[in-house]
Amino acid sequence: MTRLNDPTRTHPHDRDLYTPITDELIAYLNRAHLEAGTWRNICEAGGIRLRQLRRIRTASTLTVSMRLMDRIIVGSGVGSLDDWYWFTPEDLIRMGLWKEPLYVAGRKRYYKGKVWEHEPLSPYQRELAMRRKAARRRRLKVLKQRQAQRPDWKRIERDRFLDGFFR
């Protein structure tokens, strides 16, 4: 991965290792499901959300972190972390599974080997932006005032309905 001559710039997820979701991983999850009984039991024992496990099972994400797999393995008691190959984020970018992240350093932007600088607004553009923002605020204020004056028809209809029962 191109670091653009800056050794301090790293991937945002560089502190963890990842494995791609493969058929073997899905088979492991099914085996852990047979041992635990339900998906909720696996999630509860591992301290993860059911939504996370569902994303892995449906392969809507491309990789799984070592931390998450460790929770699943410890919670289910099935398997080992040594059963899969683990990759760094830079390896996953080289493999084409992940995209290279956009790095921001002050006004400079770094992406895919390109460097560009964010240009500041001219005084005229800044004045236009301030006017637009003030106009948006005025419109929002007027809208809130109109909504406050408008009767709450749901409450009125509910009260009329309930008044028919209690008369």
N, C-alpha and C positions, 0 to 999 in steps of 0.2 A: 504494500500500500504506500502511496506517495505521502510522505510526511512534510513535503515542501520545506526541507531544511530546518525544521523546527522540532527538536526532540521532545519538547514538552507537549506537543499536540498528539493526543491518542484518541482512539475510538471511545465513544461514551460508555460502551459496555465492555471495556477492556479488562475488567477485573474478574471476569467469569469465562468459563469454557462452555461450548455448545456442541450439541450433536444434531445432525439432521434427522428429521422424522422419516423413518423407513418402515418397511413392512415388519421387520424384526421388532422394532419398538412398539408397533401396534399389537403384535402378537404377545409381547411381554405384558402390555397393559391388559389384554384379555385374560392372560394367565393370572395376573394379580387380581383381576375382577372375580375370577373363579375362586381364588383363595379367600378374598375378603367378603364376598357375597353380593355387595352392591357398590356402585360407584361412590355413593355418599359415604360409605364406611372408609373407602380409600382416602377420600378427601378429608374426612374428619381426623383420621389417624395421622395423615401427613400434614395437616394444618394448611391445606390449600383450598381454593374455591372450586366448586363444581364447574364453573365456567372455564377455568384454566384447563382442567382435565378434558372438558368437552372440545376445546380448541385443539388440543393435542390429538385426541381420538379422531376428529374429523379432518386433521391435517390442514386446518385453516392457517396455521403458522408453519413456517418452514423448519424451525429449529426449536430445541428444548435446552434450557440452561442446566448446568450441572447442579446448581442449588435446588431447582425444582425437582429434578430427577432424584436427588438425594432424599428429599422429603417424601417422595412417592415410594422409594425403595424402603426407607426406614419405616414408614407408616404401614406398608403392606407386608413387609418382611419377606419379600420375594425378590431375588435377583441381586445384582451387584453393579456398582458403577464401572467396573472393569469390563462389562459386557459390551460396551460401545466405544467408538473412537470419539475423542473430544478435540474440538478445534477452537482456535482463537477467532475473534471477529475479523482480523486481517485475513486469516485463511478462508473464512466464509465469503469475504469480498472477492478474493482471488478465484474462488470456486464458482462465483456468480450467484450464490444464494442470497446475499445481502447487497444493498447498494452502499456506495461510499457516502459517509455523512458530510453534511455541509458544516465547515468550521467557520466560526466568526471570531475575529480578533480585532476589537475596536471597530474601525470602519472597513476593515478588509474582510472579504469573503473568499474562502478557499473551497473549491469543489472540482473534483475530477481533474486535478492538475492545473486548473485555471485559477487565476487570482484577479479579483476586481475590487474596486473600492466604492463604497456607498457615497454618492455625491450629496453634499448638504443642499438644502433648499435655498433658492435665491430669496431675497427679501420679499419680492412680489409673490412668489409661490407660498411663502410662509404666511403672508397676510391673507391670501386666498384661503388657505387651510384654516386659519383662525376664524375667518368669516363663515365658512361652511360649518365649522364646529359650533359657533354661536347660533347659527340659524337652526341647526339640528336640535340644540338645547331648547330654543324658543318653541319649535314645533312640538317637542316632547312635553314641554310645560303646558302648552295649550291643550294638547291631547289629554293629559292627566286631569286638567280642570274640567274638560267636557265629560270625561268618564265619571268624575266625582259628582257632577250635576245630573247625570243620567240616572233614572230610577233603576233599582235592581229588580228587574221583572221576574227573575226566578224566585226571589224572596217574596215578592208580592203575590205571585201565583200560588206559592206554597202556603202562605198565610190564608189566602181565600179558600184553598182546598181544605185546610185544617179547620177553618171557621165553620165550614159546612158540617163537619162532624161534631163539633162541640156546641152547637146552638140548640 
